[in-house]
């Protein structure tokens, strides 16, 4: 009888503690591809998405690890995880190829995507 009472109390306390909100570190739901080839005359958009609790903040990193910001005439970084590279006739394929990564972060952690090579053609 005592065993049954202890078992019932254990289940009761387990249910109470499981009602606490679950907090999750970021997880990619759409990781960008390793290679993005695009016409320099058209530009491109690269998507990145992640989930977590609280929702993660998305940003883009340059190959040196610095955060990419908007650069007039060159690129725009959106808060929804999109990186837009504007069209330009001034690119030379071998000079303009660059490597970037998407970063998703919340108070429970941060993740970084694979290297993404942007290659105009």
C-alpha distances in whole Angstrom, upper triangle without the diagonal:
4,5,5,6,9,10,11,13,14,16,17,19,20,21,23,25,26,28,30,34,34,38,40,43,46,46,49,50,53,55,59,61,62,66,67,71,73,76,77,79,76,73,70,66,63,60,57,53,50,46,44,42,44,47,49,53,55,58,61,62,65,66,66,62,64,63,65,67,69,72,75,77,74,71,68,65,62,59,57,58,61,64,68,71,74,77,80,83,83,80,81,79,79,79,76,73,70,67,64,60,58,55,52,50,47,46,43,46,49,50,54,55,58,61,63,67,69,72,75,77
4,5,5,6,9,10,11,12,14,15,17,18,20,21,23,24,26,28,32,33,36,38,41,44,45,48,48,52,54,57,59,61,64,66,70,71,75,76,78,75,72,69,65,62,59,55,52,48,45,42,40,42,45,47,51,53,56,59,60,63,64,64,60,62,61,63,65,67,70,73,75,73,69,67,63,61,57,56,56,60,63,66,69,72,75,78,81,81,79,80,77,77,77,74,72,69,65,62,58,56,53,50,48,45,43,41,44,47,48,52,54,56,59,61,65,67,71,74,76
4,5,5,6,9,10,10,12,14,15,16,18,20,21,22,25,27,30,31,34,36,38,42,42,45,46,49,51,54,56,58,61,63,66,69,72,73,75,72,69,66,62,59,56,53,49,46,43,40,38,40,43,45,49,51,54,56,57,61,61,61,58,59,58,61,62,65,68,71,73,70,67,64,60,58,55,54,54,57,60,64,66,70,73,75,79,79,76,77,74,74,74,72,69,66,62,59,56,53,51,48,46,43,41,39,41,45,46,49,51,53,57,59,62,64,68,71,73
4,5,5,6,9,10,11,12,14,15,17,18,20,21,23,26,29,30,33,35,38,41,41,44,44,48,50,54,55,57,61,62,66,67,71,72,74,71,68,65,61,58,55,51,48,45,41,39,37,39,42,44,48,50,53,56,57,60,61,61,58,59,58,60,62,64,67,70,72,69,66,63,59,57,54,52,53,56,59,62,65,69,72,74,78,78,75,76,74,74,74,71,68,65,62,59,55,53,50,47,45,43,41,38,41,44,45,49,50,52,56,58,62,64,67,70,72
4,5,5,6,9,10,11,12,14,16,17,18,20,22,24,28,29,32,34,37,40,41,44,45,48,50,54,56,58,61,62,66,68,71,72,74,71,68,65,61,58,55,51,48,44,41,38,36,38,41,43,47,49,53,55,56,60,60,61,57,58,57,60,61,63,67,69,71,69,65,63,59,57,53,52,52,56,59,62,65,68,71,74,78,78,75,76,74,74,74,71,68,65,62,59,55,52,50,46,44,42,40,37,40,44,45,49,50,53,56,58,62,64,67,70,73
4,5,5,6,9,10,11,12,14,15,16,18,20,22,26,26,30,32,35,38,39,42,43,46,48,51,54,55,59,60,64,66,69,70,72,69,66,63,59,56,53,49,46,42,39,36,34,36,39,41,44,47,50,53,54,57,58,58,54,56,55,57,58,61,64,67,69,67,63,60,57,54,51,50,50,54,56,60,63,66,69,72,75,75,73,74,71,71,71,68,66,63,59,56,52,50,47,44,42,39,37,35,38,41,42,46,48,50,54,56,59,61,65,68,70
4,5,5,6,9,10,10,12,14,15,16,19,21,24,25,28,30,33,36,36,40,40,44,45,49,51,52,56,57,61,63,67,68,70,67,64,60,57,54,50,47,44,40,37,34,32,34,37,39,43,45,48,51,52,55,56,56,53,54,53,55,57,59,63,65,67,65,61,58,55,53,49,48,48,52,54,58,61,64,67,70,73,73,71,72,69,69,69,66,63,61,57,54,50,48,45,42,40,38,36,33,36,39,41,44,46,48,51,53,57,59,62,65,68
4,5,5,6,9,10,11,13,14,15,17,20,23,24,28,30,33,36,36,40,40,44,45,49,51,53,56,58,61,63,66,67,69,66,63,60,56,53,50,47,43,40,36,34,32,34,36,39,42,45,48,51,52,56,56,57,53,54,53,55,56,59,62,65,66,64,61,58,54,52,48,47,48,51,54,57,60,64,67,69,73,73,71,72,69,69,69,67,64,61,57,54,51,48,45,42,40,37,36,33,36,40,41,45,46,48,52,54,57,59,63,65,68
4,5,5,6,8,10,11,12,14,16,18,22,23,26,28,32,35,36,39,39,43,45,49,51,53,56,57,61,63,66,67,69,66,63,59,56,53,49,46,42,39,35,33,30,32,35,37,41,44,47,49,51,54,55,55,52,53,51,54,55,57,61,63,65,63,59,57,53,51,47,46,47,50,53,56,60,63,66,69,72,72,70,71,69,69,68,66,63,60,56,53,50,47,44,41,39,36,34,32,35,38,40,43,45,48,51,53,57,59,62,65,67
4,5,5,6,9,10,11,12,15,16,20,20,24,26,29,32,33,36,37,40,42,46,48,49,53,54,58,60,63,64,66,63,60,57,53,50,47,43,40,36,33,30,28,30,33,35,38,41,44,47,48,51,52,52,49,50,49,51,52,55,58,61,63,61,57,54,51,48,45,44,44,48,50,54,57,60,63,66,69,69,67,68,66,65,65,63,60,57,53,50,47,44,41,38,36,33,31,29,32,35,37,40,42,44,48,50,54,56,59,62,64
4,6,5,6,9,10,10,13,15,18,19,23,25,28,31,31,35,35,38,40,44,46,48,51,52,56,58,61,62,64,61,58,55,51,48,45,41,38,34,31,28,27,29,31,34,37,40,43,46,47,50,51,52,48,49,48,50,51,53,57,60,61,59,55,53,49,47,43,42,42,46,49,52,55,58,61,64,68,68,65,67,64,64,64,61,59,56,52,49,45,43,40,37,35,32,31,28,31,35,36,39,41,43,47,49,52,54,57,60,63
4,5,5,6,9,10,11,14,17,19,22,25,28,31,32,35,35,39,41,45,47,49,52,53,57,59,62,63,64,61,59,55,51,49,45,42,38,35,31,28,26,28,31,33,37,40,43,46,47,51,52,52,48,49,48,50,51,53,57,59,61,59,55,52,49,46,43,41,42,46,49,52,55,58,62,64,68,68,66,67,65,65,65,62,59,56,53,50,46,43,40,37,35,32,30,28,32,35,36,40,42,44,48,49,53,55,58,61,64
4,5,5,6,9,10,12,15,17,20,23,26,29,30,34,34,38,40,43,46,47,51,52,56,57,61,61,63,60,57,54,50,47,44,40,37,33,30,27,24,26,29,31,35,38,41,44,45,48,49,49,46,47,45,48,49,51,55,57,59,57,53,51,47,45,41,40,41,44,47,51,54,57,60,63,66,66,64,65,63,63,63,60,57,54,51,48,44,41,38,35,33,30,28,26,29,32,34,38,40,42,46,48,51,53,57,59,62
4,5,5,6,9,11,14,15,18,20,23,26,27,31,31,35,36,40,43,44,48,49,52,54,58,58,60,57,54,51,47,44,41,37,34,30,27,24,22,24,27,29,33,35,38,41,42,46,47,47,43,45,43,45,47,49,52,55,57,55,51,48,45,42,39,38,38,42,45,48,51,54,57,60,64,64,61,62,60,60,60,57,55,51,48,45,41,38,36,32,30,28,26,24,27,30,31,35,37,39,43,45,48,50,54,56,59
4,6,5,7,10,13,14,17,20,23,26,27,30,30,34,36,39,42,44,47,48,52,53,57,57,59,56,53,50,46,43,40,37,33,30,26,23,21,23,26,28,32,34,38,41,42,46,47,47,44,45,43,45,46,48,52,54,56,54,50,47,44,41,38,36,37,41,44,47,50,53,56,59,63,63,61,62,60,60,60,57,54,51,48,45,41,38,35,32,30,27,26,24,27,30,32,35,37,39,43,44,48,50,53,56,58
4,6,6,8,11,13,17,20,23,26,27,31,31,35,36,40,43,45,48,49,52,54,57,58,59,56,53,50,46,44,40,37,33,30,26,23,20,22,25,28,31,34,37,40,42,46,47,47,43,44,42,44,45,47,51,53,55,53,50,47,43,41,37,36,37,41,43,47,50,53,56,59,63,63,61,62,60,60,60,57,54,51,48,45,41,38,35,32,29,26,25,23,26,30,32,35,37,40,43,45,49,50,54,56,59
4,5,6,9,11,14,17,20,23,25,28,29,33,34,38,40,42,45,46,50,52,55,55,57,54,51,48,44,41,38,35,31,28,24,21,18,20,23,25,29,31,35,38,39,43,44,44,40,41,39,42,43,45,48,51,53,51,47,45,41,39,35,34,35,38,41,45,48,51,54,57,60,60,58,60,57,57,57,54,52,49,45,42,38,35,32,29,27,24,22,20,23,27,28,32,34,37,40,42,46,47,51,53,56
4,5,8,9,12,15,18,21,22,25,26,30,31,35,38,39,43,44,47,49,52,53,55,51,49,45,41,39,35,32,28,25,21,18,16,18,21,23,27,29,33,36,37,41,42,42,39,40,38,40,41,43,47,49,51,49,45,42,39,36,33,32,32,36,39,42,45,48,52,54,58,58,56,57,55,55,55,52,49,46,43,40,36,33,30,27,25,22,21,19,22,25,27,30,32,35,38,40,43,45,48,51,54
4,6,9,12,15,19,21,23,26,26,30,32,35,38,40,43,44,47,49,52,52,54,51,48,45,41,38,35,32,28,25,21,18,15,17,20,23,26,29,32,35,37,41,42,43,39,40,38,40,40,42,46,48,50,48,44,41,38,35,32,30,32,35,38,41,45,48,51,54,57,58,55,57,55,55,55,52,50,47,43,40,36,33,30,27,25,22,21,19,22,25,27,31,32,36,39,40,44,45,49,51,54
4,6,9,13,16,19,21,24,25,28,30,34,37,38,42,42,46,47,50,51,52,49,46,43,39,37,33,30,26,23,19,16,13,14,18,20,23,26,30,33,35,38,40,40,36,37,35,37,37,40,43,46,48,46,42,39,36,33,30,29,30,33,36,40,43,46,49,52,55,55,53,55,53,53,53,50,47,44,41,38,34,31,28,24,22,19,17,16,19,23,25,28,30,34,37,38,42,43,47,49,52
4,6,10,13,16,18,21,21,25,27,30,33,35,38,39,42,43,47,47,49,45,43,39,35,33,29,26,23,19,16,13,9,11,14,17,20,23,26,29,31,35,37,37,33,33,31,33,34,36,40,42,44,42,38,35,32,29,26,25,26,30,32,36,39,42,45,48,52,52,50,51,50,50,49,46,44,41,38,34,31,27,25,21,19,16,14,13,17,20,22,25,27,31,34,35,38,40,43,45,48
4,6,10,13,14,18,19,22,24,27,30,32,35,36,40,41,44,45,46,43,40,37,33,31,27,24,20,17,13,10,8,10,13,15,18,21,24,27,29,32,34,34,30,31,29,31,32,34,38,41,42,40,37,34,30,28,25,23,24,28,30,34,37,40,43,46,49,50,47,49,47,47,46,44,41,38,35,32,28,25,22,18,17,14,13,11,14,17,19,22,24,27,30,32,36,37,40,43,46
4,7,10,12,16,17,20,21,25,28,30,33,33,37,38,42,42,44,41,38,34,31,28,25,21,18,14,11,8,5,7,10,11,15,18,21,24,25,29,30,31,27,28,26,28,29,31,35,37,39,37,33,31,27,25,22,21,21,25,27,31,34,37,40,43,47,46,44,46,44,44,43,40,38,35,32,28,25,22,19,15,13,10,9,7,11,13,15,19,21,25,28,29,33,34,38,40,43
4,6,9,12,14,17,18,21,24,26,29,30,34,35,38,39,41,38,35,32,28,25,22,18,15,11,9,5,5,7,9,10,13,15,18,21,23,26,27,28,24,25,24,26,27,29,33,35,37,35,31,29,25,23,20,19,19,22,25,28,31,35,38,40,44,44,41,43,41,41,40,37,35,32,28,25,21,18,16,12,11,9,9,6,8,11,12,16,18,21,24,25,29,31,34,37,40
4,7,10,13,15,16,19,22,23,26,27,31,33,36,36,38,36,33,29,26,23,20,16,14,10,8,5,7,8,9,8,11,13,16,18,19,23,24,24,21,22,20,22,24,27,30,33,35,32,28,26,23,21,18,17,17,20,22,26,29,32,35,38,41,41,38,40,38,37,37,34,32,28,25,22,18,15,12,9,8,7,7,5,5,7,9,12,14,18,21,22,26,28,31,34,37
4,7,9,12,12,15,18,20,23,24,27,29,32,33,35,32,29,26,22,19,16,12,10,6,6,5,8,9,8,6,9,10,13,15,16,20,21,22,19,20,18,20,21,24,27,30,31,29,25,23,19,18,15,14,13,17,19,23,25,29,32,34,37,37,35,36,34,34,34,31,28,25,22,19,15,12,10,6,6,7,9,8,7,6,7,10,11,15,18,19,23,24,28,30,33
4,6,9,10,13,16,18,21,22,26,27,31,31,34,31,28,24,21,18,15,11,9,5,5,6,10,12,10,9,12,11,14,16,17,21,21,23,20,21,20,21,23,25,28,31,32,29,25,24,20,19,17,15,13,16,19,22,25,28,31,34,37,37,34,35,33,33,33,30,28,25,21,18,15,12,10,8,9,10,13,11,10,9,7,10,10,13,17,18,21,23,26,29,32
4,5,6,9,12,14,17,18,22,24,27,28,30,27,24,21,18,14,11,8,6,4,6,9,13,14,11,10,12,10,13,14,16,19,20,22,19,20,18,19,21,23,26,28,29,26,23,21,18,17,15,13,11,14,16,19,22,25,28,30,33,34,31,32,30,30,30,27,25,22,19,16,12,10,9,8,11,13,16,14,12,11,8,9,8,11,14,15,18,20,23,26,28
4,6,10,13,15,18,18,22,23,27,28,30,27,24,20,17,14,10,8,5,5,7,10,14,15,12,12,13,12,15,16,18,21,22,25,22,23,21,21,23,24,27,29,29,27,23,22,19,17,16,13,11,13,16,19,22,25,28,30,34,34,32,33,30,31,32,28,26,24,21,18,15,12,12,11,14,15,18,17,16,14,12,13,11,14,16,16,20,21,24,26,28
4,6,9,12,15,15,18,19,23,24,26,23,20,17,14,10,7,5,5,7,10,13,17,18,14,13,14,12,14,14,16,19,20,23,21,22,20,19,21,22,24,26,27,24,20,19,16,15,15,12,10,11,13,16,19,22,24,27,30,31,28,29,27,28,28,25,22,20,18,15,13,10,12,11,15,17,20,19,18,15,13,12,10,12,14,13,16,17,20,22,25
4,7,9,12,12,16,18,22,23,25,22,20,16,13,10,7,5,7,8,11,14,18,19,16,14,14,12,13,12,14,16,17,20,18,19,18,17,20,21,23,25,25,22,19,18,16,16,15,13,10,11,12,15,17,21,23,26,28,29,26,27,24,25,25,22,20,17,15,12,10,8,10,10,14,17,20,19,17,14,11,9,6,8,10,10,13,14,18,20,23
4,7,9,9,12,14,18,19,21,19,16,13,10,7,6,6,9,11,15,18,21,22,18,16,16,13,13,11,13,14,15,18,17,18,17,16,18,19,21,23,23,19,17,16,14,15,15,13,10,10,10,13,14,18,20,22,25,25,22,23,21,21,22,19,16,14,12,10,8,8,11,12,16,19,23,22,19,16,13,11,7,8,9,7,10,11,14,16,19
4,6,7,10,13,17,18,21,19,16,13,12,9,9,9,12,14,18,21,25,25,22,20,20,16,16,14,15,16,16,19,18,20,19,18,21,21,22,25,24,21,18,19,17,18,19,17,14,13,13,15,15,19,20,22,24,25,22,22,19,20,21,18,15,14,12,11,10,11,14,16,19,23,26,25,22,19,16,13,9,8,8,6,8,10,12,15,17
4,7,10,13,17,18,21,20,17,14,14,11,12,12,15,17,20,23,27,27,24,22,21,18,17,14,14,14,13,17,17,19,19,18,21,22,23,25,24,21,19,20,18,20,21,20,16,15,14,16,16,19,21,22,24,24,21,20,17,17,18,16,13,12,9,10,9,11,14,17,20,24,27,26,23,19,16,13,9,7,6,4,6,9,11,14,16
4,6,10,13,15,18,17,14,12,13,10,13,14,17,19,23,26,30,30,27,24,23,20,18,15,15,15,14,18,18,20,20,18,21,21,22,24,22,19,17,19,18,20,22,21,17,16,14,15,14,17,18,19,21,21,17,17,14,14,16,14,10,10,9,10,11,13,17,20,23,27,30,29,26,23,19,16,12,10,8,6,5,6,7,11,12
4,6,10,12,15,13,11,8,9,8,11,13,16,19,23,26,30,30,26,24,23,19,18,15,16,15,15,19,19,20,19,17,19,19,19,21,19,16,15,16,16,18,20,19,16,13,12,12,11,14,14,16,18,18,15,16,13,14,15,13,10,10,10,11,12,14,17,20,23,27,30,30,27,24,20,17,14,12,11,7,6,5,6,8,10
4,7,9,12,11,10,9,11,11,14,16,20,23,27,30,33,33,30,28,26,22,21,18,18,17,17,21,22,23,22,19,21,21,20,21,19,16,16,18,18,20,23,22,19,16,14,13,12,13,13,14,15,16,13,13,10,12,14,11,9,11,12,13,15,17,21,23,27,31,34,34,31,27,24,21,18,16,14,10,8,6,5,6,7
4,6,9,7,6,6,9,11,14,17,21,24,28,31,34,34,30,28,27,23,21,18,20,18,19,23,23,24,22,19,21,19,19,19,17,14,14,16,17,19,22,21,19,16,13,12,10,11,10,11,13,14,12,12,10,13,14,11,11,12,14,15,17,18,22,25,28,32,35,35,32,29,26,23,20,19,17,13,11,8,6,5,6
4,5,5,6,8,12,14,17,20,24,27,31,34,37,37,33,31,29,26,24,21,22,21,21,25,26,26,25,21,22,20,19,19,16,14,15,17,19,21,24,24,21,18,16,13,11,10,8,9,10,12,10,11,10,13,14,12,12,14,17,18,20,22,25,28,31,35,38,38,36,32,30,26,23,22,20,16,14,11,9,5,5
4,5,5,8,12,14,18,21,25,28,32,35,38,37,33,31,29,25,23,20,21,19,20,23,24,24,23,19,20,18,16,16,12,11,12,15,18,20,24,23,21,18,15,12,9,8,5,6,6,8,7,9,9,12,12,9,11,13,16,17,20,21,25,28,31,34,38,38,35,32,29,26,24,23,20,17,14,10,9,5,6
4,6,10,13,16,20,23,26,30,33,36,39,39,35,33,31,27,25,23,24,22,24,26,27,27,25,22,22,19,17,16,13,12,14,16,19,21,25,24,23,19,17,13,11,8,5,5,6,9,9,11,12,15,15,13,14,17,19,20,23,24,27,30,33,36,40,41,38,34,32,29,27,26,24,20,18,14,12,9,9
4,7,10,13,16,20,23,27,30,34,36,36,32,30,28,25,23,21,22,22,23,26,27,26,24,21,20,18,17,16,13,12,13,14,17,18,22,21,20,16,14,11,9,7,5,8,9,12,12,14,14,17,17,14,15,17,19,19,21,22,25,27,31,34,37,38,36,32,30,27,25,24,22,19,17,13,12,9,10
4,7,10,14,17,20,24,27,30,33,33,29,27,25,21,19,17,19,18,20,23,23,22,20,17,17,15,14,14,11,9,9,11,14,15,19,19,17,13,11,7,5,5,4,7,10,12,11,13,13,16,16,12,13,14,16,16,18,18,22,24,27,30,34,35,32,29,27,24,21,21,19,15,14,10,10,8,10
4,7,10,13,17,20,24,27,30,29,26,24,22,18,17,15,17,17,19,22,22,21,19,16,16,15,15,15,13,11,10,11,12,13,17,16,14,10,8,6,5,7,8,11,14,15,14,16,15,17,17,13,13,13,14,14,15,16,19,21,24,27,31,32,29,26,24,21,18,18,17,13,12,9,10,9,11
4,7,10,13,17,20,23,26,26,22,20,18,15,14,13,15,16,18,21,20,20,17,14,15,13,15,15,14,12,9,9,10,10,13,12,10,7,6,4,6,9,11,14,17,18,17,19,18,20,19,16,15,14,14,13,14,13,16,18,21,24,28,28,26,23,21,18,16,17,16,12,13,10,12,12,15
4,7,10,14,17,21,24,23,20,18,16,13,12,10,13,14,16,19,18,18,16,13,15,14,16,17,17,14,11,11,10,10,13,11,8,6,5,6,8,12,14,17,20,21,18,20,18,20,20,16,14,13,12,10,11,10,13,15,18,21,25,25,23,20,17,15,12,13,13,9,11,9,12,13,16
4,7,10,14,17,20,20,17,15,14,11,11,11,14,16,18,20,19,19,16,15,16,16,18,20,19,17,14,12,10,10,11,9,6,5,7,9,12,15,17,20,23,24,22,24,22,23,23,20,18,16,15,12,11,9,12,12,16,19,23,23,21,18,15,14,11,13,14,11,13,13,16,17,20
4,7,11,14,17,17,14,12,11,8,9,9,12,15,17,19,17,17,15,14,16,16,19,21,22,19,15,14,11,10,10,8,5,6,8,11,14,18,20,23,26,27,24,26,24,25,25,21,19,17,15,12,9,7,9,9,13,15,19,19,17,14,12,11,9,11,12,11,14,14,18,19,22
4,7,11,14,14,10,9,10,8,10,12,15,18,20,22,19,20,17,17,18,19,22,24,25,22,18,16,13,12,10,7,6,8,11,14,18,21,24,26,30,30,28,30,28,29,29,25,23,21,18,15,12,9,10,8,11,13,17,17,15,13,11,11,10,13,15,14,18,18,21,23,26
4,7,10,11,8,7,9,8,11,13,16,19,21,22,19,20,18,18,19,21,24,26,28,25,21,19,16,14,12,10,9,12,14,18,21,24,27,30,33,34,31,33,31,31,31,28,26,23,20,17,13,10,9,7,9,11,14,13,12,11,9,11,10,14,16,16,20,21,24,26,29
4,7,8,6,6,9,10,14,16,19,22,24,25,22,23,20,21,22,24,27,29,31,28,25,22,19,16,14,12,12,15,18,21,24,27,30,33,37,37,35,36,34,35,35,31,29,27,24,20,17,13,12,9,10,10,13,12,12,11,11,13,14,17,20,20,24,24,28,30,33
4,6,5,6,10,11,15,18,20,24,25,26,23,23,21,22,23,25,29,31,33,31,27,24,21,19,16,14,14,18,20,24,27,30,33,36,40,40,37,39,37,38,37,34,32,29,26,22,19,15,13,9,9,8,10,9,10,10,11,14,15,19,22,22,26,27,31,33,36
3,5,7,11,14,17,20,22,26,28,28,25,25,23,24,25,27,31,33,35,33,29,26,23,20,17,16,17,20,23,26,30,33,36,39,42,42,40,42,40,41,40,37,35,32,29,25,22,18,16,12,10,8,9,8,10,12,14,17,19,22,25,26,29,30,34,36,39
4,6,9,12,16,19,21,25,27,28,24,24,21,23,23,25,29,31,33,32,28,25,21,19,15,15,16,20,22,26,29,32,35,38,41,41,40,41,40,40,39,36,34,31,28,25,21,18,15,11,10,7,8,8,11,12,14,17,19,23,25,26,29,30,34,36,39
4,7,9,13,16,19,23,25,26,22,22,19,20,21,22,26,28,30,28,25,22,18,16,12,11,12,16,19,22,25,28,31,34,38,38,36,38,37,37,36,33,31,28,26,22,19,15,13,9,8,7,10,10,11,12,13,15,17,20,23,23,26,27,31,32,36
4,6,10,13,15,19,21,22,18,18,16,17,18,20,23,26,28,26,22,19,16,14,11,10,10,14,16,20,23,26,29,32,35,35,33,35,34,34,33,30,28,25,22,19,15,12,9,6,5,5,8,9,9,8,10,12,14,17,20,20,23,24,28,30,33
4,7,10,13,17,19,20,16,16,13,14,14,16,20,22,25,23,19,16,12,11,8,8,8,12,14,17,20,23,27,29,33,32,31,33,32,32,31,27,26,23,20,17,14,10,8,6,5,6,10,12,11,9,11,12,14,17,19,19,22,22,26,28,31
4,7,10,14,16,18,14,14,11,11,12,14,17,20,22,20,16,13,10,9,6,7,5,9,10,14,17,20,23,26,29,29,27,29,28,28,27,24,22,19,17,13,11,7,6,5,7,9,13,14,12,10,10,10,11,14,15,15,18,18,22,24,27
4,7,10,13,14,11,10,7,7,9,11,14,17,19,17,13,11,8,8,7,9,6,9,9,12,15,18,21,23,27,26,24,26,25,25,24,21,20,16,14,10,9,6,5,7,9,12,15,16,14,11,11,10,11,14,14,14,16,16,20,22,25
4,7,10,11,9,9,6,5,8,10,13,16,17,14,11,10,7,9,10,11,8,9,7,11,12,16,19,21,24,23,21,23,22,22,20,17,16,13,10,7,6,5,6,9,11,15,18,19,16,13,12,9,10,12,11,10,13,13,16,18,22
4,7,8,5,5,5,5,9,12,14,17,18,15,13,13,10,13,13,15,12,12,10,13,14,17,20,21,24,23,21,22,21,20,19,16,15,11,9,5,5,6,7,11,13,16,19,20,16,13,12,9,10,11,10,10,12,13,16,18,22
4,5,5,5,6,6,10,12,13,16,17,14,12,13,12,15,16,18,14,14,12,14,13,17,19,19,22,20,18,19,18,17,15,13,12,8,7,5,7,9,11,14,16,20,22,23,20,16,15,12,12,12,10,10,11,11,14,16,20
4,5,7,9,10,13,16,16,20,20,16,15,17,16,19,20,21,17,17,15,17,16,19,21,21,23,21,19,19,17,16,15,13,11,8,5,5,7,11,12,16,18,22,24,24,21,17,15,12,12,11,8,9,10,11,14,17,20
4,6,9,10,14,17,17,20,21,18,17,18,17,20,21,22,19,20,17,19,18,21,24,23,26,23,21,21,20,19,17,16,14,11,9,9,10,13,13,17,18,22,23,24,21,17,16,13,14,14,12,13,13,15,18,20,23
4,7,9,12,16,17,21,22,19,17,18,15,18,18,20,17,18,16,18,18,22,24,25,27,25,23,24,23,21,20,18,16,13,10,9,9,10,10,14,14,18,20,20,17,14,13,10,12,13,11,13,14,16,19,21,25
4,6,9,13,14,18,20,17,15,15,13,16,16,19,16,17,15,17,17,20,23,23,26,24,22,24,23,22,20,18,17,13,12,10,10,11,11,14,15,18,20,21,18,15,15,13,14,16,14,15,16,17,20,22,25
4,6,10,12,16,18,15,13,12,10,13,13,15,13,14,12,15,15,18,21,22,25,24,22,24,23,23,21,18,18,14,13,10,10,10,9,12,13,16,18,20,17,14,14,12,14,16,14,15,16,16,19,21,25
4,7,9,12,14,11,9,9,7,11,12,14,12,12,9,11,12,14,18,19,22,20,19,21,21,21,18,16,15,12,11,9,10,10,11,14,15,18,21,23,20,17,16,14,14,16,14,14,15,14,17,18,22
4,6,10,12,10,8,7,6,9,11,14,12,12,10,11,12,14,17,18,22,20,20,22,22,23,20,17,18,15,15,12,13,13,13,15,17,19,22,24,22,19,19,17,18,19,18,17,17,16,19,20,23
4,6,9,8,6,4,6,9,11,14,13,12,9,9,10,11,14,16,19,18,18,21,22,23,20,17,18,16,16,14,15,15,16,18,19,22,25,27,25,22,22,20,20,21,20,18,18,16,19,19,22
4,6,5,5,6,9,12,15,17,16,14,11,10,10,10,13,13,16,15,15,18,19,20,17,15,16,15,16,15,17,17,19,21,23,25,28,30,28,25,24,22,22,23,21,19,18,16,18,17,20
4,5,6,8,11,13,16,19,18,16,13,11,10,9,12,12,15,14,15,19,20,22,19,16,18,17,19,18,20,20,22,24,26,28,31,33,31,28,28,25,25,26,24,21,21,18,19,18,21
4,6,9,12,15,18,20,19,16,13,11,9,6,8,8,11,11,12,16,17,19,17,14,16,16,19,18,21,21,23,25,28,30,33,35,33,30,29,26,25,26,23,21,20,16,17,15,18
4,7,10,14,17,19,17,14,11,9,6,5,8,8,11,11,11,14,15,17,14,11,13,13,15,14,17,18,20,23,25,28,31,33,30,27,26,23,22,22,20,17,16,13,14,12,16
4,7,10,13,15,13,11,7,5,4,5,9,10,14,14,13,16,17,18,16,13,14,12,14,12,15,15,17,19,22,25,28,30,27,24,23,20,19,20,18,15,15,12,14,13,17
4,6,10,12,11,8,6,5,7,8,12,14,17,18,17,20,20,22,20,16,17,15,16,13,15,14,16,17,20,22,26,27,25,22,21,19,19,20,19,16,17,14,17,16,20
4,7,9,7,6,5,6,9,11,15,17,21,21,20,22,22,23,21,18,18,15,15,12,12,11,12,14,16,18,22,24,22,19,18,16,16,18,17,15,16,14,18,18,21
4,5,6,5,6,8,11,13,17,20,23,24,23,25,25,26,25,21,21,19,18,15,14,12,13,13,15,17,21,22,21,18,18,17,17,19,19,17,19,17,20,20,24
4,5,7,9,12,15,17,21,23,27,27,26,29,28,29,28,24,23,21,20,16,15,12,11,11,12,14,17,19,18,16,16,16,16,19,20,18,21,20,23,24,27
4,6,9,11,15,17,21,24,27,28,27,29,28,29,28,25,24,21,20,16,15,11,12,11,13,14,18,19,18,16,16,16,15,18,19,18,20,19,22,23,26
4,7,10,13,16,19,22,26,26,24,26,25,26,25,22,20,18,16,13,11,8,9,9,12,14,18,19,17,14,13,12,12,15,15,14,16,16,19,20,24
4,6,10,13,16,19,22,23,21,24,22,24,23,19,18,16,15,12,12,9,12,12,15,18,22,23,21,18,16,15,13,16,15,13,15,14,17,17,21
4,7,10,13,16,19,20,18,20,19,21,19,16,15,13,12,10,10,9,12,14,17,20,23,24,22,19,17,15,13,15,14,11,13,11,14,15,18
4,6,10,12,16,17,15,18,18,20,18,15,15,13,14,12,13,13,16,17,20,23,27,28,26,22,21,18,17,18,16,13,14,11,13,13,16
4,7,9,13,13,12,15,14,16,15,11,12,11,13,12,14,14,18,20,23,26,29,31,28,25,23,20,18,19,16,13,12,9,11,10,13
4,6,10,11,11,14,15,17,16,12,14,14,16,15,18,18,21,23,26,29,32,34,31,28,26,24,22,22,20,17,16,12,13,11,13
4,7,9,9,12,13,16,15,12,14,15,17,18,20,21,24,27,30,33,36,37,35,31,29,26,24,24,22,18,17,13,12,10,11
4,5,6,10,12,14,13,10,13,15,18,19,22,23,26,29,32,35,38,39,37,33,31,28,26,26,23,20,17,14,13,10,11
4,6,8,11,14,13,11,14,17,20,21,25,26,29,32,35,38,42,43,40,36,34,31,29,28,25,22,19,16,14,10,10
4,7,10,12,10,9,13,15,19,20,24,26,29,32,34,38,41,42,39,35,34,30,29,28,24,22,19,15,14,11,11
4,6,9,7,6,9,12,15,17,21,23,26,29,32,36,39,40,37,33,31,27,26,24,21,18,15,12,10,7,8
4,6,5,6,9,12,15,18,22,24,28,31,34,37,41,41,38,34,32,28,26,24,21,18,15,13,10,8,8
4,6,6,6,10,13,16,20,22,26,29,32,36,39,39,36,32,30,26,24,22,18,16,12,10,7,6,6
4,6,6,9,13,16,19,23,26,29,32,36,39,39,36,32,29,25,23,21,17,16,12,11,8,9,9
4,6,8,12,15,19,22,25,28,31,35,37,38,35,31,29,25,23,21,18,16,13,11,9,9,11
4,6,10,12,16,19,22,25,28,32,35,35,32,28,26,23,21,19,16,14,10,8,7,7,9
4,7,10,14,17,20,23,26,30,33,33,30,26,24,20,18,16,12,10,7,5,5,6,9
4,7,10,13,16,20,23,27,30,30,26,23,20,17,15,13,10,8,6,5,7,9,13
4,7,11,13,17,20,24,27,27,23,19,17,13,11,10,6,5,4,6,9,12,15
4,7,10,13,16,20,23,23,20,16,14,10,9,9,6,5,7,8,11,14,17
4,7,10,13,17,20,20,16,13,10,7,5,6,5,6,9,10,14,17,20
4,7,10,14,17,17,14,11,8,6,5,8,8,8,12,13,16,19,22
4,7,10,13,14,11,7,6,4,6,10,11,12,15,16,20,23,26
4,7,11,11,8,6,5,7,9,12,14,15,18,19,23,26,29
4,7,8,6,4,6,9,12,15,17,18,22,23,27,29,32
4,5,6,6,9,12,15,19,21,22,25,26,30,32,36
4,6,8,12,15,18,21,24,25,29,30,33,36,39
4,7,10,14,17,20,23,25,28,30,34,36,39
4,7,10,14,17,19,21,25,27,30,33,36
4,7,10,14,16,18,21,23,27,29,33
4,7,10,12,15,18,20,24,27,30
4,7,9,11,14,17,20,23,26
4,6,8,12,14,17,21,24
4,6,10,13,16,19,22
4,6,10,13,16,19
4,6,9,13,16
4,6,10,13
4,7,10
4,6
4
